[in-house]
Amino acid sequence: MTSPAIVWLRQDLRIADNPALTAAVASKRPLVVAFVLDDETPEKWRLGGASRWWLHHSLQALNRDLKAKGVTLVLRRGRSDAVMLDLVRETGAGAVFWNRCYEPHAIARDRALKQSLATQGVEVESFNGALMHEPWEVKTKSGAPFKVFTPFWRACLQVEMRGLVATPKRINGWNGEVASDDLAEWKLLPTRRNWAKGFDRRWTPGEAGALEVLGAFIDEHLKAYADGRDLLGEDATSHLSPHLHFGEISPVQVRRSVETAVMHEPALQRGADKFLTELGWRDFSTNLLFHWSSLPEANWRAEFDAFAWRDDDAAFVAWTKGQTGYPVVDAGMRELWATGYMHNRARMIVASFLIKHLLIDWRRGEAWFWDTLVDADLANNAASWQWVAGSGADASPYFRIFNPVTQGERYDGDGAYVRRWVPELAKLDEEFIHQPWEASADVLAKAGVALGKTYPEPIVEHAGARARALAAFAALRAED
Ligand SMILES: Cc1cc2nc3c(=O)[nH]c(=O)nc-3n(C[C@H](O)[C@H](O)[C@H](O)COP(=O)(O)OP(=O)(O)OC[C@H]3O[C@@H](n4cnc5c(N)ncnc54)[C@H](O)[C@@H]3O)c2cc1C
C-alpha cells in the first residue's frame, strides 16, 4: 500500500493555486492535510490577538472547503518541528509537502526539519506559494539583493512569474486514524470581553471571502485606484492584505486576475500598474527580511542605534487608544482597534506621529501593530516601520515629518474619516475638523465639543515636537 503524504499548510490557507497541495495530489499518495498552531518557534513574534481571530475563522472556512473535496483538516498544537515528526511517525508518511515561509525562525525550522526527515527517508518538497518572485530570483546585476524598491520592481517585471497551478478536483484523504484538536479549544477568539465585534461585521476570512474581495475590487475600484488609494474617507483600496498574509489567495492569482481584467478593459491599465506596484512592495519587504533577518528588531541603518528615544508610557497609551488630540491620528488608531485594519495613509501618519512627534522607538509601534492588525506580517510591518522611521533600507528621510493637520486636510478634506472614527467631533465644521483647538468656544459648543473633556487637547504641540525631532536627528548626525 502506498504510504500517505502530509500537506503541511502554514500561510497558504487555500485550495486554489496552492503548489504544495496540487503537487501532493499529483503524487497519488493518500493525503493528510495538517495545520499546526505553534506559539513557541516564533518566540516574540507568536501570533497577535487580531491575527488569532482571523486564523480561527480562516481555519474553519478551510476545513469546510477541504471536506467538500474529500479530506478533513488535521489540527495540532505545539512546536511545529516536533509535531510534524510525530505526525510522520503516527501516519507512516513517506512524503511531506509545504509552501515556503520566509520569516527567519521559519526558515531555520524548515531547514532543520527537512534534514531530519531526509535522514528518515521521508521526501520533502517545498514550493513558492506566497510570492510573485522569491528573494533569490531577483538580484542586481552584480548578484546582490536589492535595497531600493524602484529598481527591484523594475527587475521583477523582467522575471517571469510562476504559472497558476491547477485546483484539485478531489483530494484523496488518508483513511487511517489521526487525532486532531478541536479548534474551539485553541481559544483563538476573544475570551473575556469581545473586542472583535467590529471584525465580524468587517471581514469574511477564508478563500471564498478573498476571491469575493478581489472580484469586487477589480469591478469597483481598480480603475480609480491610482487617484483614490490615498484618500482616507474612500474605500478605494483592495483590503486584500489579511487574505494575502494568511495565503487565502496568492499574489499570482491576484496579479493574473488584474492582468486579465486589463486585457478586457484597457482603461484599467493605470490603476492596475499602480496596484501591482503596491503588491510589489509586499515581495520587496519579504526580500529585505530574507536577506536582512534582523529587520524586525534592529535598525537597518546602524547609526539609528544611538537615537535618544523617549520612554513616555503615558503618550504611548494615548496613541494606542486614539487619544492624542490630533483627529486624523486618533481616527487611524481607532479604526485599527475597531476593525483590525488601518488605511495605509493613516498607518504612515500614525507611525510618523509616534516616532517623530512623540520620539517613541518604532519597535513599540511595530509591536502594537503586530498584536492589533489582522494583516500583521513580519516582513511588511518591520519594513514599513523602518521606512517611516528613516532607519530602513529604502526609507523616507527622517526629516520628512508629517504634519497631522495638513495630512488630514489633504487626504481627508471633508473630514469623513475623522467623523466616522472620532464621533465626538462629527458635528465640527470642515474648517476645524483636523484642528479643533483652533475653533472658537462658540463653534466648539455648537458642535458639542469640550476640549479636554469630550476630546483631548493635543498631547504635544506640532511645531515644538517637530523642532525637537529635528534636533534629535541632528544629534544623531553629529555622532556619525
Ligand atoms: C507602519 C506601517 C505598518 C504596516 N504593517 C503592515 C503589515 O503588518 N502587514 C501588511 O500586509 N501591510 C502592512 N503595511 C502596508 C500597507 O499599509 C498595507 O499592506 C495596506 O494598507 C493593506 O491594505 P490593502 O490590502 O487595501 O492595500 P492595497 O493598496 O489594495 O494594496 C494591495 C496589496 O499590496 C500589498 N501592499 C500594499 N502596500 C504595501 C506596503 N507599503 N508594503 C508592503 N505591502 C504592501 C498588500 O499585500 C496589499 O494587500 C504597513 C504600512 C505601514 C506604514
Ligand as a Chemical Component Dictionary entry (heavy atoms), coordinates in Angstrom:
data_LIG
# 
_chem_comp.id                   LIG 
_chem_comp.type                 NON-POLYMER 
_chem_comp.pdbx_formal_charge   0 
_chem_comp.three_letter_code    LIG 
# 
loop_
_chem_comp_atom.comp_id 
_chem_comp_atom.atom_id 
_chem_comp_atom.alt_atom_id 
_chem_comp_atom.type_symbol 
_chem_comp_atom.charge 
_chem_comp_atom.model_Cartn_x 
_chem_comp_atom.model_Cartn_y 
_chem_comp_atom.model_Cartn_z 
_chem_comp_atom.pdbx_ordinal 
LIG C1  C1  C 0 3.671  51.493 9.722  1  
LIG C2  C2  C 0 3.094  50.525 8.705  2  
LIG C3  C3  C 0 2.900  49.186 9.059  3  
LIG C4  C4  C 0 2.387  48.276 8.120  4  
LIG N1  N1  N 0 2.194  46.963 8.505  5  
LIG C5  C5  C 0 1.725  46.070 7.591  6  
LIG C6  C6  C 0 1.515  44.700 7.959  7  
LIG O1  O1  O 0 1.790  44.273 9.086  8  
LIG N2  N2  N 0 1.008  43.871 7.017  9  
LIG C7  C7  C 0 0.717  44.294 5.739  10 
LIG O2  O2  O 0 0.256  43.489 4.924  11 
LIG N3  N3  N 0 0.945  45.571 5.354  12 
LIG C8  C8  C 0 1.427  46.469 6.242  13 
LIG N4  N4  N 0 1.621  47.774 5.857  14 
LIG C9  C9  C 0 1.487  48.136 4.414  15 
LIG C10 C10 C 0 0.114  48.646 3.967  16 
LIG O3  O3  O 0 -0.335 49.650 4.837  17 
LIG C11 C11 C 0 -0.941 47.555 3.879  18 
LIG O4  O4  O 0 -0.458 46.448 3.159  19 
LIG C12 C12 C 0 -2.191 48.078 3.150  20 
LIG O5  O5  O 0 -2.707 49.201 3.833  21 
LIG C13 C13 C 0 -3.238 46.996 3.089  22 
LIG O6  O6  O 0 -4.429 47.480 2.548  23 
LIG P1  P1  P 0 -4.934 46.960 1.139  24 
LIG O7  O7  O 0 -4.914 45.472 1.136  25 
LIG O8  O8  O 0 -6.235 47.624 0.878  26 
LIG O9  O9  O 0 -3.804 47.507 0.188  27 
LIG P2  P2  P 0 -3.799 47.804 -1.379 28 
LIG O10 O10 O 0 -3.480 49.230 -1.548 29 
LIG O11 O11 O 0 -5.018 47.285 -2.020 30 
LIG O12 O12 O 0 -2.508 47.003 -1.873 31 
LIG C14 C14 C 0 -2.578 45.649 -2.346 32 
LIG C15 C15 C 0 -1.643 44.767 -1.549 33 
LIG O13 O13 O 0 -0.292 45.163 -1.724 34 
LIG C16 C16 C 0 0.434  44.966 -0.510 35 
LIG N5  N5  N 0 0.925  46.272 -0.052 36 
LIG C17 C17 C 0 0.373  47.486 -0.249 37 
LIG N6  N6  N 0 1.147  48.453 0.286  38 
LIG C18 C18 C 0 2.199  47.823 0.851  39 
LIG C19 C19 C 0 3.352  48.282 1.551  40 
LIG N7  N7  N 0 3.596  49.584 1.762  41 
LIG N8  N8  N 0 4.234  47.372 1.977  42 
LIG C20 C20 C 0 4.038  46.058 1.750  43 
LIG N9  N9  N 0 2.975  45.566 1.088  44 
LIG C21 C21 C 0 2.066  46.443 0.647  45 
LIG C22 C22 C 0 -0.529 44.380 0.498  46 
LIG O14 O14 O 0 -0.387 42.983 0.493  47 
LIG C23 C23 C 0 -1.886 44.798 -0.045 48 
LIG O15 O15 O 0 -2.924 43.945 0.317  49 
LIG C24 C24 C 0 2.108  48.718 6.790  50 
LIG C25 C25 C 0 2.317  50.059 6.459  51 
LIG C26 C26 C 0 2.794  50.957 7.398  52 
LIG C27 C27 C 0 3.013  52.383 7.002  53 
# 
loop_
_chem_comp_bond.comp_id 
_chem_comp_bond.atom_id_1 
_chem_comp_bond.atom_id_2 
_chem_comp_bond.value_order 
_chem_comp_bond.pdbx_ordinal 
LIG C1  C2  SING 1  
LIG C2  C3  SING 2  
LIG C2  C26 DOUB 3  
LIG C3  C4  DOUB 4  
LIG C4  N1  SING 5  
LIG C4  C24 SING 6  
LIG N1  C5  DOUB 7  
LIG C5  C6  SING 8  
LIG C5  C8  SING 9  
LIG C6  O1  DOUB 10 
LIG C6  N2  SING 11 
LIG N2  C7  SING 12 
LIG C7  O2  DOUB 13 
LIG C7  N3  SING 14 
LIG N3  C8  DOUB 15 
LIG C8  N4  SING 16 
LIG N4  C9  SING 17 
LIG N4  C24 SING 18 
LIG C9  C10 SING 19 
LIG C10 O3  SING 20 
LIG C10 C11 SING 21 
LIG C11 O4  SING 22 
LIG C11 C12 SING 23 
LIG C12 O5  SING 24 
LIG C12 C13 SING 25 
LIG C13 O6  SING 26 
LIG O6  P1  SING 27 
LIG P1  O7  DOUB 28 
LIG P1  O8  SING 29 
LIG P1  O9  SING 30 
LIG O9  P2  SING 31 
LIG P2  O10 DOUB 32 
LIG P2  O11 SING 33 
LIG P2  O12 SING 34 
LIG O12 C14 SING 35 
LIG C14 C15 SING 36 
LIG C15 O13 SING 37 
LIG C15 C23 SING 38 
LIG O13 C16 SING 39 
LIG C16 N5  SING 40 
LIG C16 C22 SING 41 
LIG N5  C17 SING 42 
LIG N5  C21 SING 43 
LIG C17 N6  DOUB 44 
LIG N6  C18 SING 45 
LIG C18 C19 SING 46 
LIG C18 C21 DOUB 47 
LIG C19 N7  SING 48 
LIG C19 N8  DOUB 49 
LIG N8  C20 SING 50 
LIG C20 N9  DOUB 51 
LIG N9  C21 SING 52 
LIG C22 O14 SING 53 
LIG C22 C23 SING 54 
LIG C23 O15 SING 55 
LIG C24 C25 DOUB 56 
LIG C25 C26 SING 57 
LIG C26 C27 SING 58 
# 
